[in-house]
Amino acid sequence: MRVGFIGVGAMGGPMARHVAQGGFLQAVWNRTEEKSLALARDLNVTCAPSPAALASQVDVVLLCVSADRDVLEVIHSLLPEIRQSSIVIDFSTVSSVTARQAAELLRARGAEFLDSPVTGGVEGAHNGTLVMMVGGQLSVLEKVLPILQTMSRRIVYMGDVGAGQATKAVNQVMAAGINQAVTEALAFGEKLGLDMQKAIDVISGGAAGNWFLEKRGSTMLEGIFSPGFKVALHHKDLKICREMAKHLGMALPLVEMTVEDYEKLIAGGFGNEDISALYRIKKDP
Amino acid sequence: MRVGFIGVGAMGGPMARHVAQGGFLQAVWNRTEEKSLALARDLNVTCAPSPAALASQVDVVLLCVSADRDVLEVIHSLLPEIRQSSIVIDFSTVSSVTARQAAELLRARGAEFLDSPVTGGVEGAHNGTLVMMVGGQLSVLEKVLPILQTMSRRIVYMGDVGAGQATKAVNQVMAAGINQAVTEALAFGEKLGLDMQKAIDVISGGAAGNWFLEKRGSTMLEGIFSPGFKVALHHKDLKICREMAKHLGMALPLVEMTVEDYEKLIAGGFGNEDISALYRIKKDP
């Protein structure tokens, strides 16, 4: 299978490198051409002049961009040249609705689509240890498994098109709530004058224990907010969740609260910090 | 050291049993006398007729009751008979202010006080695996360590009187937030029509992973809310946290939200269910 990779930024770049090391990568394309040129030279693959040109020469198109609009733009621009029975796999975090739209556009041209958002962040992309949550046809996933395995330590089939994005959305909602929980509790503890290192330690071992407390608790108390996972990106994801919930006629109070807090952080110039920067607001509202 | 135990309910009962097995227990007292009578007979110790009578015959008084008022009531009633250099250790979850009041009352009579709230719940009390967060004088803690070790797998010295309660308060705030995070995210996922067992599994392995999701995620989806940790008790603890925050001039938005939700649950007759019953509200607000 010949593979093309569209969107070789902070996540897509290292992911494409793993696909190349697996012997699958044929071509790359990126909106900012310097990135794709440098990577293509480095990996000894083609730097395609357009998404269409890339799609015309591969069997599998991998996609890692930022927003819903970017995904649909790329799909539209590669449609005229997409080959019969090609497979497009989208790693971006977007809405289930966008995933279903992309799948329909491609199906009309005889091509397949999988939504496969990831968790594990930039470190996971570099180390090839991303977790992938996949929606689409299982038979299609089975065909591309060897490609995905170059980038991922865990690939979970969630169901029909959109189910990958839905799972990622649930994950992002939970991450927002846990960020609220940990930052509020630690700000409270600090105001109480506790030895916070001891407090983190003892709380981690009990029923309130969580990954975020263990990994980000100490750094947030020291005022270190290097990402990690950027406020601006989580903000974008939570707005997608909010839209999805609106379609379901459902309220997500923690998400509302967190979107508002993140907007304060972004306005204050902290959008590129780790999401644990929410501690700034909890400490000093 | 001769030890007396006041308050032998769901927590105190099994805790007293461990102290007896360690060879320290001399007497018990309980507001509802049937409980202390049965336990005293079972453990072959004295069933004291009053807190004062109990205090008069031991070196160390252990205390495990429900609310701030109960703690102060017991302290007042044992004060006339407390022995010089006695040590009172309170396992109840109450406010730091109450802990400091208790310590002052006892100090005036030449006795010592430690606040030592616990985590680990009824299972931890039965298995002798509670975690204890201790405030007071370290030299006093060192004296009673062999007694505490009969009930606990981990004893952490947090600082001056009240520091144990402050740590427990931070833990309860975090637990409230995580309950909000997990129930909101899982209700969202279920509305999205996801295979929730798979979703819990994949989310548990990532940056949103937490104890509560792993232990209570599946049961809440099945509508099983057997405690665990009762809504009514967490509600009581969160009202203590709210008071403490008020003294600090600090807002705890997650705590406000959770107190309100718990009050709905209690009004609906669900106060004796596990705190994961918050899922009822998230699913059907």
Interface residues (C-beta under 8 A of the other chain):
Chain A: S96 T119 G120 G121 V131 M133 R154 V156 M158 G159 A163 A166 T167 A169 V170 N171 Q172 V173 M174 A175 A176 G177 I178 Q180 A181 V182 E184 A185 L186 A187 F188 G189 K191 L192 G193 L194 D195 K198 A199 D201 V202 I203 G205 G206 A207 A208 G209 N210 W211 F212 L213 K215 F229 C241 M244 A245 L248 M250 A251 L252 P253 L254 V255 M257 P285
Chain B: S96 T119 G120 G121 V131 M133 R154 V156 M158 G159 A163 A166 T167 A169 V170 N171 Q172 V173 M174 A175 A176 G177 I178 Q180 A181 V182 E184 A185 L186 A187 F188 G189 K191 L192 G193 L194 D195 K198 A199 D201 V202 I203 G205 G206 A207 A208 G209 N210 W211 F212 L213 K215 F229 C241 M244 A245 L248 M250 A251 L252 P253 L254 V255 M257 P285
